[in-house]
Amino acid sequence: MRLLFVCPDMRTGGTERHWATLIPELHERGETVKLVTLAATGPFFDDVVARGVPAECLRLRRRTDPRALRKALSLAAAFEPDALVSRGVSGQLVGEAIARRSRRSSGPDAVHVMNEHTPLTPAGKLVPARPHQRALTRLVSRAVDAVVAVTQRQVPPLEALGYPRGRIDVVPNGLFERHLEGVQPSPVLGPDGFPVLCVAGLRAEKRVDLFIEAVAAARRENPSLRGYVAGEGPERERLERLAGGSGVTLLGERRDVLELIRAASAFCLPSEAEALPMSILEAMALERPVVATDVGGTAEQVVNGETGRLVPAGSAEPIRQALLDLAGDPGRAAEMGAAGRRRQRERFSGEAMVDGYQRAFEEAVRRGQA
């Protein structure tokens, strides 16, 4: 298959990390792939290129930038994809324009497959887009040929938005064993106490404020517990003020997330909106117990009381108690981490993920050619 991937950018984040794994793996399996970013590149763009995948950035200045849109159509016409795979609202819009307006020199036109990573709220709804994005999404949703979601919980709200009923596949994120080999603990977290790591962008929906509050409260009972946050974002200034004297250190944007997880005693994700977080899978793969809020597909990852603790979203108290329980019984915490490792291997392997995407793309192309 010839697969053209279109997205806004490849900056740091779980979704970008997912594509930086998936696209080169498809390339190495013999698929003809290309990556096009609309607005910017980013660290994961470089990772994709380093593994031999052709990639271009259009430097889109605004949604209606005619120069960049013409270039996108020209690239697609030259590449002649069997399937165009999009991510994000802008990627979806440009992807649909490419799929419908470009014409291949021979054979059927490309099908448009959307890869859905939009987080879900505790109520099971997709995180609301901005008003103009909602209108554009509803307009394009009925024209998309197929969707690949990352958790079953995304399917009902996607169908409610008008995406093709019966053409939504679910392929969970996954990790490859070889990417975990030789990962050494980062010295940043230090060798003492019970360090807990949170990997999250500093945005409102990630609720890093609850993590800071929970760690500060837990430390009043167990001072050995320390918190660290890897991530950057618009809430940095507010969270720095909250973190002062709390026992939580904001590490900023990091590329050594696996090493940080290896150095931690536990992992925590307090979000009020998620899809199927890659960071949780990485913590499971590195045998760390996970404390996570029950949003999106986290309940598919974390088995409460077996691989960690699943807590309600929106409150620091259950996070505080879960962290104290883990810090107070390191042996049990280690058992949970080992159970998480087994679950990741059984349900969230990289091989199964790439197999699932190949099947979904092949089926979409087959239907488009029928």
C-alpha positions in Angstrom: 0.0 0.0 0.0 0.9 3.6 -0.5 0.1 5.5 2.7 0.3 9.3 3.1 0.2 10.5 6.7 -1.0 14.1 7.3 -1.0 15.8 10.7 -0.5 19.3 12.2 3.0 18.6 13.6 5.3 16.0 15.3 6.1 17.8 18.5 6.4 16.0 21.8 3.3 14.1 23.1 1.9 10.6 23.3 0.0 10.9 20.0 3.1 12.1 18.2 5.2 9.3 19.8 2.6 6.8 18.6 3.0 8.0 15.0 6.8 8.1 15.3 6.6 4.4 16.1 3.8 3.3 13.7 5.0 5.0 10.5 8.6 3.7 10.4 7.4 0.2 11.3 5.0 0.2 8.4 7.9 1.4 6.2 10.1 -1.4 7.4 7.3 -3.9 6.7 7.5 -2.9 3.0 4.6 -0.4 2.8 5.3 2.8 0.9 4.8 5.7 3.4 5.3 9.4 3.5 4.7 11.9 6.3 3.4 15.5 5.7 3.1 17.9 8.6 1.1 21.1 8.1 2.4 23.7 10.5 5.6 22.5 12.1 8.1 19.6 12.5 9.2 18.7 16.0 11.5 16.1 17.6 9.4 13.2 16.4 9.5 14.4 12.8 13.3 14.0 13.0 12.9 10.5 14.5 10.7 9.5 11.6 13.2 10.9 9.0 16.1 9.2 10.8 14.4 5.8 10.1 14.3 6.4 6.4 10.8 7.7 5.9 10.4 10.6 3.5 8.7 13.6 5.2 7.9 17.2 4.4 6.5 20.2 6.3 4.2 22.6 4.5 4.7 25.5 7.0 0.9 26.3 6.9 0.5 29.8 8.3 -3.3 29.7 8.7 -6.1 27.3 8.0 -6.8 28.8 4.6 -3.2 29.3 3.4 -3.6 28.7 -0.3 0.1 28.2 -1.0 0.4 25.4 1.5 -2.9 23.8 0.4 -1.8 23.8 -3.3 1.5 22.2 -2.2 -0.4 19.6 -0.3 -2.5 18.7 -3.3 0.6 18.7 -5.5 2.5 16.3 -3.1 -0.5 14.0 -3.0 -0.8 13.9 -6.8 2.8 13.0 -7.2 2.7 10.4 -4.4 -0.6 8.8 -5.6 -1.6 7.3 -2.2 -3.9 4.3 -1.8 -4.9 5.8 1.6 -4.5 9.1 3.2 -4.3 8.9 7.0 -5.0 12.0 9.0 -4.8 13.1 12.6 -6.1 16.3 14.2 -8.8 18.7 13.0 -6.5 20.5 10.5 -5.0 17.2 9.3 -8.5 15.8 8.8 -9.6 18.9 6.8 -6.5 18.9 4.5 -6.7 15.2 4.3 -10.2 15.3 3.0 -9.3 18.0 0.5 -6.5 15.8 -0.8 -8.5 12.7 -0.9 -11.4 14.3 -2.8 -9.7 16.9 -5.0 -6.6 15.1 -6.1 -6.9 12.5 -8.9 -4.6 9.6 -9.4 -3.2 8.9 -12.9 -4.5 5.4 -12.8 -6.7 3.3 -10.5 -9.3 4.5 -7.9 -8.8 7.6 -5.9 -7.3 7.5 -2.4 -9.5 6.7 0.6 -9.4 8.9 3.7 -8.7 7.2 7.1 -8.8 9.3 10.2 -6.7 8.1 13.2 -8.6 9.3 16.3 -6.6 10.2 19.4 -9.0 12.8 20.8 -9.3 12.3 24.6 -12.5 11.4 26.4 -14.0 13.2 29.4 -15.2 11.2 32.5 -18.6 11.4 31.0 -17.4 9.4 28.0 -17.6 12.4 25.6 -14.8 13.5 23.2 -13.1 16.6 24.5 -15.0 19.5 23.0 -13.3 21.3 20.1 -13.4 25.0 19.6 -16.7 26.2 17.9 -15.2 26.6 14.4 -13.5 23.1 14.7 -16.8 21.5 15.8 -18.6 22.9 12.7 -15.8 21.8 10.4 -15.6 18.3 12.0 -19.3 17.7 11.5 -19.0 18.8 7.9 -16.1 16.5 7.1 -17.0 13.5 9.3 -19.6 12.1 6.9 -17.1 12.1 4.1 -14.4 10.2 5.9 -14.1 6.6 4.6 -12.9 4.9 7.8 -11.7 5.7 11.3 -9.1 3.9 13.5 -9.7 4.7 17.1 -7.4 3.7 20.0 -10.1 2.7 22.6 -13.6 1.2 22.3 -14.9 4.1 24.4 -14.3 6.4 21.5 -16.7 4.6 19.2 -20.1 5.8 20.4 -19.2 9.5 20.5 -17.5 9.3 17.1 -20.7 7.7 15.6 -22.7 10.5 17.2 -20.6 13.0 15.4 -21.4 11.4 12.0 -18.4 9.3 11.4 -19.2 6.2 9.3 -21.1 3.7 11.5 -19.6 0.2 11.1 -16.3 1.6 9.7 -14.6 2.4 13.0 -11.8 0.0 13.9 -10.2 0.0 17.3 -6.5 -0.6 17.4 -4.9 -0.1 20.9 -1.5 1.6 21.2 1.4 -0.7 21.7 5.1 -0.9 22.5 8.0 -2.9 21.1 10.3 -4.8 23.4 13.4 -3.6 21.6 12.6 0.0 22.5 12.8 -0.9 26.1 16.1 -2.8 26.0 19.0 -1.2 27.9 16.9 1.6 29.4 18.8 2.8 32.5 17.4 4.8 35.4 17.8 8.6 35.1 19.9 10.1 37.9 17.6 13.1 37.9 15.1 11.4 40.3 17.8 10.4 42.7 18.3 7.0 44.5 16.5 7.7 47.7 12.9 7.7 48.9 9.8 6.8 46.8 9.8 9.0 43.7 6.6 9.2 41.7 6.6 10.4 38.1 3.9 12.2 36.2 4.4 12.6 32.4 1.9 15.2 31.1 1.7 18.3 29.1 1.1 21.3 31.4 -2.4 21.9 30.1 -5.6 22.3 32.1 -7.1 18.9 31.2 -4.0 17.0 32.5 -4.7 18.2 36.1 -1.1 18.3 37.2 -2.4 20.6 39.9 -4.1 17.6 41.5 -0.9 15.7 41.4 1.0 18.5 43.1 -1.8 18.8 45.8 -1.8 15.0 46.3 1.9 14.7 46.7 2.1 17.6 49.1 -0.6 16.1 51.2 0.9 12.6 51.1 4.3 13.9 52.2 2.8 15.2 55.4 2.4 11.5 56.4 5.3 10.0 54.4 8.1 12.5 53.7 10.0 9.9 51.6 7.5 10.4 48.8 8.6 12.8 46.1 6.9 14.0 42.9 8.3 14.8 39.5 6.5 16.1 36.4 7.9 15.7 32.9 6.2 18.0 30.4 5.8 21.6 29.3 2.8 23.8 28.4 0.8 26.9 29.0 0.1 26.2 32.7 3.8 26.3 33.6 3.8 29.5 35.5 0.7 28.6 37.6 2.0 25.2 38.4 5.4 26.5 39.4 3.7 28.6 42.0 1.7 25.6 43.2 4.7 23.4 43.3 6.7 25.6 45.6 7.4 23.7 48.8 5.2 20.8 47.8 7.9 18.2 47.2 7.1 18.2 43.4 9.8 19.2 40.8 8.8 20.3 37.3 11.3 18.9 34.9 10.1 20.6 31.8 10.0 19.0 28.4 12.0 15.7 28.3 13.1 13.2 25.6 14.3 10.7 28.3 10.9 9.7 29.5 11.7 6.0 29.6 14.8 6.6 31.7 12.7 8.8 34.1 10.1 6.0 34.4 12.8 3.4 35.1 14.1 5.6 38.0 10.6 6.1 39.5 9.0 3.9 42.1 5.5 4.6 40.7 3.7 6.5 37.9 0.7 8.8 38.2 -1.6 10.3 35.5 -4.3 12.5 37.1 -6.0 13.7 33.8 -9.6 14.5 33.4 -9.4 13.6 29.7 -7.4 10.9 28.0 -7.7 8.4 25.1 -5.2 5.5 25.6 -2.1 7.1 27.0 1.2 5.9 25.7 2.9 7.0 29.0 0.8 4.5 31.0 1.9 1.7 28.6 5.5 2.8 29.0 5.1 2.7 32.8 3.5 -0.8 32.6 6.3 -2.0 30.3 8.9 -0.8 32.7 7.2 -2.6 35.7 6.0 0.5 37.5 2.6 0.5 39.3 0.2 3.1 37.9 -2.2 5.5 39.6 -4.5 6.9 37.0 -7.9 8.5 36.7 -10.7 6.5 35.1 -11.1 8.4 31.9 -10.9 7.3 28.2 -9.3 3.9 27.9 -7.3 3.9 31.1 -9.5 1.2 32.5 -8.4 -1.0 29.6 -4.8 -0.5 30.8 -4.9 -0.3 34.6 -6.5 -3.1 36.5 -7.5 -1.6 39.9 -5.8 -3.4 42.7 -3.8 -5.6 40.4 -1.5 -3.4 38.2 -2.1 -0.2 40.1 -4.9 2.0 41.3 -7.8 3.5 39.1 -9.3 6.5 40.8 -12.1 9.0 40.0 -11.2 12.1 38.1 -11.3 15.5 39.6 -10.1 15.0 43.2 -6.6 14.9 44.8 -7.7 12.8 47.8 -7.9 9.4 46.1 -4.6 10.1 44.4 -3.0 11.0 47.8 -4.3 7.8 49.4 -3.2 5.6 46.5 0.3 7.0 46.5 0.5 6.5 50.3 -0.6 2.9 49.9 2.1 2.2 47.3 4.8 4.1 49.2 3.9 2.3 52.4 4.2 -1.2 50.8 7.0 -1.2 48.3 6.8 -5.0 47.9 3.2 -4.8 46.9 4.0 -1.9 44.6 6.6 -4.1 42.9 4.1 -6.9 42.4 1.7 -4.5 40.8 4.4 -3.3 38.5 5.3 -6.8 37.4 1.6 -7.5 36.8 1.4 -4.4 34.6 4.4 -5.6 32.6 2.6 -8.9 31.9 -0.6 -7.1 30.9 1.3 -4.8 28.5 3.0 -7.8 26.8 -0.3 -9.7 26.4 -2.5 -6.8 25.3 -0.4 -3.9 24.1 2.5 -5.1 22.0 3.9 -3.1 19.2 3.6 -6.0 16.8 -0.2 -6.4 17.4 -0.6 -2.6 17.0 1.1 -2.5 13.6 -0.8 -5.7 12.5 -4.1 -3.9 13.4 -3.3 -0.8 11.5 -2.3 -2.8 8.4 -5.5 -4.7 8.5 -7.6 -1.5 9.0 -5.8 0.3 6.1 -6.1 -2.8 3.8 -9.8 -3.1 4.5 -10.4 0.6 3.9 -8.6 0.4 0.6 -10.4 -2.8 -0.4 -13.8 -1.1 0.2 -12.7 1.9 -1.8 -11.8 -0.2 -4.8 -15.0 -2.2 -4.7 
